Amino acid sequence: YILATSCTPCECPDTCNYPNRDIEAVNNTCGTFNPPTICGDTLCGDIAATNDVDWYLFTVVGAGLQRVTIDVFGNDTPGWYPFGQGLDPMVRIVGVGCTSIFGVDTASGIGEDARLEICLPQGSYNIQVQQEDFTSGPYILATACAPCDTCPWPNQDIEPINNQCATFDPRVECGQSYCG
């Protein structure tokens, strides 16, 4: 057989194009002076050392429960860092008293970066970003909110086709999520 390879230089981003609210003197502990964020914000940050932890004050608005999605893009995000280099992020959503942890994630997102999805009522919370596996480096924190009564996945409940067991039922595959 023939094995052929070619390489072209590429640059990993050395700067982030979003606002940076990671102010170490302010957001290295959970408290009331953490930089504010809201649904829809995309921010830059940096875990400078393995013992560094970044905190953000996060406000959820809207009636009823809101599906909060928090992505932390680091080393496994395509176009950011090659796999296994840079920050391997962990994200938590914590209550304002800094003791109640509502959710934690390390690898549910793109390229196994952190992605946390949770339904929360209107109010203030804290987002914590830190390293996993003794890593450090820059990250992008992206938040989004939508009402929890809407399903974020494709609807495979095709009426009346799948009202009974038959060969025409919609195909469901492992690792995918659907609404019905």
PANUNU-422832 format. One record per residue: residue number from 1; x, y, z of N, C-alpha, C, O in turn; residue in three letters. Coordinates in pm, whole numbers. Example, Ala and Ser with C-alpha at 12.3 -4.5 7.8 and 13.67 -1.06 7.14 Angstrom:
% PANUNU-422832
SITE     i     n_px     n_py     n_pz    ca_px    ca_py    ca_pz     c_px     c_py     c_pz     o_px     o_py     o_pz    aa
SITE     1     1319     -569      780     1230     -450      780     1320     -330      780     1424     -332      846   Ala
SITE     2     1285     -225      708     1367     -106      714     1290        3      787     1341      114      804   Ser
***
This chain:
% PANUNU-422832
SITE     i     n_px     n_py     n_pz    ca_px    ca_py    ca_pz     c_px     c_py     c_pz     o_px     o_py     o_pz    aa
SITE     1       84     -117        0        0        0        0       88      123        0      208      115       23   Tyr
SITE     2       26      236      -26       96      364      -24       33      451       84      -88      467       89   Ile
SITE     3      116      505      170       71      599      272      131      734      240      253      749      242   Leu
SITE     4       47      832      212       95      965      177       40     1066      278      -77     1060      314   Ala
SITE     5      124     1157      322       81     1262      413      128     1396      362      225     1405      287   Thr
SITE     6       60     1500      402      105     1636      373       66     1723      491      -33     1697      559   Ser
SITE     7      144     1825      515      118     1914      628      126     2058      581      210     2094      498   Cys
SITE     8       38     2139      634       44     2282      610       39     2353      743      -29     2307      835   Thr
SITE     9      110     2462      757      109     2531      886      -28     2593      915      -97     2640      825   Pro
SITE    10      -64     2590     1040     -186     2658     1082     -157     2722     1217      -67     2680     1289   Cys
SITE    11     -234     2821     1250     -214     2891     1375     -330     2863     1469     -447     2875     1432   Glu
SITE    12     -296     2825     1591     -398     2818     1695     -423     2962     1741     -329     3041     1748   Cys
SITE    13     -546     2997     1774     -571     3135     1814     -495     3171     1942     -499     3097     2040   Pro
SITE    14     -426     3283     1939     -354     3326     2058     -432     3431     2135     -397     3465     2248   Asp
SITE    15     -537     3482     2074     -623     3576     2143     -767     3533     2124     -801     3464     2027   Thr
SITE    16     -850     3574     2214     -992     3541     2207    -1066     3665     2158    -1035     3777     2199   Cys
SITE    17    -1164     3645     2071    -1237     3757     2011    -1354     3806     2095    -1427     3895     2052   Asn
SITE    18    -1373     3750     2214    -1486     3787     2299    -1436     3866     2421    -1316     3866     2448   Tyr
SITE    19    -1525     3932     2493    -1482     4007     2613    -1421     3914     2717    -1464     3799     2731   Pro
SITE    20    -1323     3962     2789    -1259     3886     2895    -1298     3947     3030    -1260     4059     3061   Asn
SITE    21    -1375     3872     3109    -1415     3917     3242    -1345     3837     3351    -1384     3842     3468   Arg
SITE    22    -1244     3762     3311    -1169     3680     3405    -1064     3767     3474     -948     3773     3432   Asp
SITE    23    -1107     3835     3580    -1020     3927     3655     -981     3853     3783    -1062     3841     3875   Ile
SITE    24     -858     3805     3788     -817     3714     3896     -840     3768     4036     -877     3691     4125   Glu
SITE    25     -819     3894     4059     -839     3946     4195     -986     3945     4235    -1018     3952     4354   Ala
SITE    26    -1076     3936     4137    -1220     3945     4164    -1288     3809     4158    -1374     3780     4241   Val
SITE    27    -1252     3726     4061    -1331     3604     4040    -1258     3474     4071    -1290     3370     4014   Asn
SITE    28    -1161     3479     4160    -1093     3354     4194    -1158     3282     4312    -1116     3171     4347   Asn
SITE    29    -1258     3342     4373    -1338     3275     4477    -1485     3308     4454    -1518     3409     4393   Thr
SITE    30    -1572     3223     4504    -1715     3245     4489    -1757     3357     4584    -1729     3353     4704   Cys
SITE    31    -1825     3457     4530    -1868     3568     4613    -1958     3663     4538    -2000     3634     4425   Gly
SITE    32    -1988     3774     4598    -2084     3868     4539    -2022     3961     4435    -2096     4030     4364   Thr
SITE    33    -1891     3967     4424    -1828     4059     4330    -1778     3990     4203    -1698     4047     4129   Phe
SITE    34    -1825     3868     4178    -1784     3797     4057    -1839     3868     3934    -1947     3926     3940   Asn
SITE    35    -1766     3863     3822    -1812     3931     3700    -1949     3881     3657    -1972     3760     3655   Pro
SITE    36    -2041     3971     3623    -2176     3930     3586    -2184     3876     3444    -2115     3923     3354   Pro
SITE    37    -2268     3775     3426    -2298     3720     3294    -2448     3694     3288    -2514     3677     3390   Thr
SITE    38    -2500     3691     3166    -2641     3660     3143    -2650     3561     3029    -2552     3534     2960   Ile
SITE    39    -2770     3508     3008    -2793     3417     2897    -2754     3485     2765    -2792     3600     2740   Cys
SITE    40    -2680     3414     2683    -2638     3466     2554    -2498     3524     2554    -2445     3556     2448   Gly
SITE    41    -2436     3538     2672    -2299     3589     2678    -2199     3485     2629    -2216     3365     2650   Asp
SITE    42    -2094     3534     2563    -1978     3452     2528    -1856     3529     2575    -1836     3643     2536   Thr
SITE    43    -1775     3466     2659    -1664     3532     2726    -1535     3454     2710    -1536     3333     2685   Leu
SITE    44    -1423     3523     2726    -1292     3460     2730    -1248     3446     2874    -1287     3525     2960   Cys
SITE    45    -1167     3348     2900    -1108     3330     3031     -981     3249     3021     -944     3202     2913   Gly
SITE    46     -914     3233     3134     -789     3159     3135     -771     3093     3271     -782     3159     3374   Asp
SITE    47     -744     2966     3269     -704     2895     3389     -551     2893     3383     -491     2813     3312   Ile
SITE    48     -489     2984     3460     -346     3007     3450     -263     2897     3516     -149     2873     3476   Ala
SITE    49     -318     2830     3616     -249     2722     3686     -352     2620     3728     -471     2649     3730   Ala
SITE    50     -307     2501     3762     -402     2395     3795     -484     2424     3920     -589     2362     3940   Thr
SITE    51     -439     2516     4006     -518     2552     4124     -604     2677     4102     -668     2725     4195   Asn
SITE    52     -606     2731     3981     -686     2848     3947     -832     2805     3928     -858     2701     3867   Asp
SITE    53     -925     2884     3979    -1069     2860     3961    -1132     2995     3927    -1102     3095     3992   Val
SITE    54    -1218     2998     3825    -1285     3121     3785    -1434     3112     3817    -1499     3011     3791   Asp
SITE    55    -1488     3220     3875    -1629     3228     3913    -1695     3345     3841    -1635     3451     3824   Trp
SITE    56    -1819     3324     3798    -1899     3428     3733    -2038     3430     3797    -2093     3324     3826   Tyr
SITE    57    -2093     3548     3819    -2229     3562     3868    -2321     3554     3746    -2309     3635     3654   Leu
SITE    58    -2413     3458     3746    -2496     3430     3629    -2642     3454     3664    -2692     3400     3762   Phe
SITE    59    -2711     3535     3584    -2851     3569     3609    -2939     3506     3502    -2915     3522     3382   Thr
SITE    60    -3042     3435     3547    -3141     3375     3458    -3268     3457     3469    -3317     3481     3579   Val
SITE    61    -3322     3501     3356    -3447     3577     3353    -3549     3501     3269    -3513     3414     3190   Val
SITE    62    -3675     3535     3286    -3781     3472     3209    -3876     3395     3298    -3839     3348     3406   Gly
SITE    63    -3999     3383     3252    -4101     3312     3328    -4080     3162     3319    -4034     3111     3216   Ala
SITE    64    -4114     3091     3424    -4103     2946     3424    -3958     2901     3427    -3867     2981     3445   Gly
SITE    65    -3940     2772     3409    -3805     2716     3406    -3736     2749     3274    -3798     2748     3168   Leu
SITE    66    -3607     2779     3283    -3526     2807     3164    -3422     2697     3148    -3354     2661     3244   Gln
SITE    67    -3409     2644     3025    -3306     2546     2995    -3176     2622     2975    -3157     2687     2873   Arg
SITE    68    -3087     2615     3072    -2958     2685     3069    -2855     2590     3008    -2839     2477     3053   Val
SITE    69    -2786     2638     2907    -2678     2562     2844    -2550     2641     2863    -2542     2758     2825   Thr
SITE    70    -2450     2577     2922    -2320     2640     2945    -2214     2554     2877    -2195     2438     2913   Ile
SITE    71    -2145     2611     2779    -2035     2545     2713    -1905     2609     2755    -1895     2732     2762   Asp
SITE    72    -1804     2528     2783    -1669     2577     2809    -1578     2509     2708    -1549     2390     2718   Val
SITE    73    -1533     2587     2610    -1449     2534     2503    -1303     2552     2541    -1260     2662     2573   Phe
SITE    74    -1227     2444     2536    -1085     2447     2570    -1005     2365     2473    -1007     2389     2352   Gly
SITE    75     -933     2266     2526     -836     2195     2443     -897     2106     2337     -831     2081     2236   Asn
SITE    76    -1017     2057     2353    -1072     1961     2258    -1163     2026     2153    -1221     1956     2070   Asp
SITE    77    -1175     2157     2156    -1260     2226     2060    -1187     2239     1927    -1078     2294     1923   Thr
SITE    78    -1246     2188     1819    -1179     2201     1689    -1145     2346     1657    -1229     2435     1672   Pro
SITE    79    -1022     2370     1614     -978     2503     1579     -927     2583     1697     -880     2695     1679   Gly
SITE    80     -935     2527     1817     -889     2601     1934     -755     2546     1979     -654     2616     1970   Trp
SITE    81     -752     2425     2027     -628     2357     2064     -636     2214     2012     -745     2158     2006   Tyr
SITE    82     -525     2154     1976     -528     2012     1940     -572     1928     2060     -555     1970     2175   Pro
SITE    83     -626     1812     2034     -673     1723     2139     -561     1696     2238     -450     1662     2199   Phe
SITE    84     -592     1710     2367     -496     1678     2471     -398     1788     2505     -309     1766     2587   Gly
SITE    85     -411     1905     2445     -322     2017     2477     -406     2133     2528     -514     2160     2474   Gln
SITE    86     -358     2201     2630     -432     2314     2685     -530     2270     2792     -518     2162     2848   Gly
SITE    87     -628     2354     2818     -722     2332     2927     -822     2222     2895     -883     2221     2788   Leu
SITE    88     -840     2131     2989     -947     2033     2986    -1047     2082     3089    -1027     2059     3209   Asp
SITE    89    -1156     2151     3047    -1240     2225     3141    -1343     2142     3217    -1391     2039     3170   Pro
SITE    90    -1376     2192     3335    -1489     2144     3415    -1577     2266     3444    -1525     2374     3470   Met
SITE    91    -1710     2249     3439    -1801     2359     3469    -1902     2313     3574    -1948     2199     3573   Val
SITE    92    -1936     2406     3665    -2039     2382     3767    -2134     2500     3768    -2096     2612     3737   Arg
SITE    93    -2261     2473     3804    -2356     2580     3833    -2390     2563     3982    -2430     2456     4027   Ile
SITE    94    -2372     2673     4057    -2380     2671     4202    -2477     2780     4247    -2488     2884     4182   Val
SITE    95    -2547     2758     4357    -2639     2857     4412    -2565     2979     4465    -2443     2975     4483   Gly
SITE    96    -2639     3087     4490    -2577     3212     4534    -2508     3200     4669    -2420     3280     4699   Val
SITE    97    -2543     3105     4750    -2474     3085     4877    -2342     3013     4863    -2271     2991     4961   Gly
SITE    98    -2307     2975     4740    -2180     2909     4707    -2167     2770     4769    -2056     2718     4780   Cys
SITE    99    -2278     2709     4810    -2270     2575     4868    -2351     2472     4791    -2309     2356     4782   Thr
SITE   100    -2465     2509     4734    -2551     2415     4662    -2505     2401     4518    -2512     2497     4440   Ser
SITE   101    -2458     2282     4482    -2417     2254     4344    -2537     2196     4271    -2591     2092     4311   Ile
SITE   102    -2581     2262     4163    -2697     2217     4087    -2658     2127     3971    -2738     2043     3929   Phe
SITE   103    -2537     2143     3918    -2494     2060     3806    -2345     2072     3783    -2285     2176     3812   Gly
SITE   104    -2285     1965     3729    -2142     1959     3699    -2124     1886     3567    -2197     1791     3538   Val
SITE   105    -2028     1929     3485    -1995     1855     3364    -1849     1874     3329    -1788     1978     3356   Asp
SITE   106    -1792     1769     3267    -1654     1775     3222    -1638     1739     3075    -1540     1781     3013   Thr
SITE   107    -1730     1663     3017    -1702     1611     2883    -1823     1587     2794    -1817     1502     2706   Ala
SITE   108    -1933     1659     2814    -2054     1634     2734    -2061     1718     2607    -2154     1702     2528   Ser
SITE   109    -1966     1808     2586    -1973     1901     2474    -1890     1859     2354    -1849     1744     2343   Gly
SITE   110    -1867     1953     2266    -1790     1931     2144    -1650     1883     2180    -1583     1945     2263   Ile
SITE   111    -1606     1774     2119    -1473     1723     2143    -1448     1689     2289    -1333     1693     2334   Gly
SITE   112    -1552     1654     2363    -1543     1621     2504    -1509     1740     2594    -1463     1721     2707   Glu
SITE   113    -1532     1862     2546    -1521     1978     2633    -1646     1982     2721    -1742     1907     2697   Asp
SITE   114    -1646     2069     2821    -1756     2075     2917    -1881     2137     2854    -1873     2239     2786   Ala
SITE   115    -1996     2076     2879    -2126     2129     2837    -2228     2087     2943    -2250     1968     2967   Arg
SITE   116    -2289     2185     3004    -2386     2160     3110    -2521     2212     3065    -2533     2329     3027   Leu
SITE   117    -2624     2127     3068    -2761     2168     3038    -2846     2136     3161    -2845     2024     3212   Glu
SITE   118    -2919     2238     3206    -3000     2222     3327    -3116     2321     3323    -3100     2433     3275   Ile
SITE   119    -3232     2280     3372    -3346     2371     3380    -3345     2438     3517    -3340     2372     3621   Cys
SITE   120    -3350     2572     3515    -3345     2651     3639    -3452     2759     3638    -3489     2808     3532   Leu
SITE   121    -3503     2796     3756    -3596     2908     3763    -3521     3042     3758    -3399     3046     3775   Pro
SITE   122    -3595     3148     3734    -3538     3283     3733    -3462     3306     3863    -3508     3267     3970   Gln
SITE   123    -3346     3371     3853    -3268     3398     3973    -3120     3414     3942    -3079     3416     3826   Gly
SITE   124    -3041     3425     4047    -2896     3440     4034    -2827     3312     4077    -2868     3246     4173   Ser
SITE   125    -2722     3279     4004    -2644     3159     4029    -2497     3194     4009    -2464     3306     3970   Tyr
SITE   126    -2409     3098     4036    -2267     3115     4011    -2222     3007     3914    -2259     2890     3928   Asn
SITE   127    -2141     3046     3816    -2077     2951     3726    -1932     2939     3771    -1864     3040     3791   Ile
SITE   128    -1886     2817     3786    -1747     2791     3822    -1679     2718     3706    -1731     2618     3656   Gln
SITE   129    -1563     2769     3664    -1483     2703     3562    -1349     2668     3625    -1286     2752     3690   Val
SITE   130    -1307     2544     3607    -1177     2503     3657    -1121     2395     3566    -1185     2355     3469   Gln
SITE   131    -1003     2347     3599     -936     2247     3517     -980     2106     3556    -1032     2083     3665   Gln
SITE   132     -956     2015     3465     -974     1872     3488     -843     1806     3444     -786     1846     3343   Glu
SITE   133     -797     1711     3515     -676     1635     3478     -549     1718     3479     -462     1698     3394   Asp
SITE   134     -535     1811     3572     -414     1891     3592     -372     1966     3465     -257     1961     3424   Phe
SITE   135     -468     2036     3404     -442     2111     3282     -459     2260     3308     -513     2300     3412   Thr
SITE   136     -413     2342     3216     -432     2486     3225     -436     2543     3084     -397     2476     2988   Ser
SITE   137     -483     2667     3073     -489     2733     2943     -615     2815     2927     -698     2820     3018   Gly
SITE   138     -629     2881     2812     -745     2966     2789     -871     2885     2758     -864     2767     2725   Pro
SITE   139     -986     2952     2771    -1113     2889     2738    -1211     2995     2690    -1189     3115     2708   Tyr
SITE   140    -1318     2949     2629    -1432     3033     2592    -1552     2980     2668    -1582     2860     2662   Ile
SITE   141    -1622     3068     2738    -1743     3035     2813    -1861     3091     2735    -1869     3212     2713   Leu
SITE   142    -1954     3004     2694    -2072     3047     2618    -2197     3000     2690    -2207     2884     2729   Ala
SITE   143    -2294     3091     2707    -2419     3057     2775    -2538     3081     2683    -2534     3170     2597   Thr
SITE   144    -2643     3003     2701    -2767     3021     2626    -2882     2975     2714    -2864     2890     2802   Ala
SITE   145    -3001     3032     2691    -3121     2993     2766    -3239     2984     2671    -3248     3059     2574   Cys
SITE   146    -3329     2891     2700    -3454     2875     2627    -3555     2814     2724    -3516     2747     2819   Ala
SITE   147    -3684     2838     2702    -3782     2778     2793    -3770     2627     2798    -3745     2563     2696   Pro
SITE   148    -3787     2569     2916    -3776     2424     2931    -3893     2348     2871    -3884     2227     2851   Cys
SITE   149    -4002     2417     2841    -4117     2347     2784    -4100     2322     2635    -4187     2259     2574   Asp
SITE   150    -3992     2370     2575    -3964     2338     2435    -3853     2235     2431    -3756     2245     2506   Thr
SITE   151    -3867     2137     2346    -3769     2030     2336    -3660     2073     2237    -3692     2116     2126   Cys
SITE   152    -3534     2063     2274    -3427     2112     2188    -3381     2013     2081    -3290     2044     2004   Pro
SITE   153    -3443     1894     2072    -3399     1794     1976    -3505     1773     1868    -3618     1819     1884   Trp
SITE   154    -3470     1707     1759    -3567     1685     1651    -3686     1600     1698    -3670     1511     1781   Pro
SITE   155    -3804     1630     1644    -3924     1556     1679    -3938     1437     1585    -3952     1455     1464   Asn
SITE   156    -3936     1315     1639    -3950     1194     1558    -4087     1129     1577    -4109     1017     1532   Gln
SITE   157    -4179     1198     1644    -4312     1145     1667    -4399     1183     1547    -4467     1285     1550   Asp
SITE   158    -4396     1100     1444    -4465     1130     1318    -4602     1064     1319    -4614      942     1307   Ile
SITE   159    -4704     1146     1335    -4841     1095     1343    -4900     1076     1203    -4873     1159     1116   Glu
SITE   160    -4977      977     1177    -5009      861     1261    -4915      743     1235    -4944      631     1277   Pro
SITE   161    -4802      768     1165    -4716      657     1122    -4669      570     1239    -4669      448     1228   Ile
SITE   162    -4629      632     1349    -4572      550     1456    -4668      529     1574    -4624      517     1688   Asn
SITE   163    -4797      525     1546    -4895      496     1651    -4898      348     1686    -4945      311     1794   Asn
SITE   164    -4849      263     1597    -4843      120     1622    -4706       68     1580    -4637      131     1500   Gln
SITE   165    -4668      -46     1633    -4540     -107     1598    -4544     -152     1452    -4628     -234     1414   Cys
SITE   166    -4452      -98     1372    -4450     -132     1229    -4311     -103     1173    -4228      -41     1239   Ala
SITE   167    -4289     -146     1053    -4158     -126      990    -4137       17      945    -4024       54      911   Thr
SITE   168    -4241       99      946    -4228      238      901    -4201      335     1016    -4197      456      995   Phe
SITE   169    -4182      282     1138    -4154      369     1253    -4024      445     1232    -3932      394     1168   Asp
SITE   170    -4016      568     1286    -3892      645     1272    -3774      572     1335    -3787      506     1438   Pro
SITE   171    -3660      584     1271    -3538      518     1319    -3474      601     1431    -3454      721     1416   Arg
SITE   172    -3443      536     1541    -3375      599     1654    -3241      529     1671    -3234      406     1675   Val
SITE   173    -3134      607     1681    -2999      549     1690    -2937      578     1825    -2973      675     1892   Glu
SITE   174    -2844      494     1865    -2772      511     1991    -2697      646     1989    -2639      685     1889   Cys
SITE   175    -2701      713     2103    -2627      838     2118    -2701      961     2067    -2647     1071     2075   Gly
SITE   176    -2822      946     2015    -2899     1059     1967    -3020     1081     2055    -3069      987     2119   Gln
SITE   177    -3069     1204     2058    -3186     1240     2138    -3295     1293     2048    -3268     1366     1952   Ser
SITE   178    -3420     1256     2080    -3535     1299     2000    -3648     1344     2090    -3658     1304     2206   Tyr
SITE   179    -3733     1426     2034    -3856     1466     2101    -3972     1384     2048    -3963     1329     1938   Cys
SITE   180    -4080     1377     2125    -4198     1305     2080    -4319     1362     2148    -4431     1316     2124   Gly
***
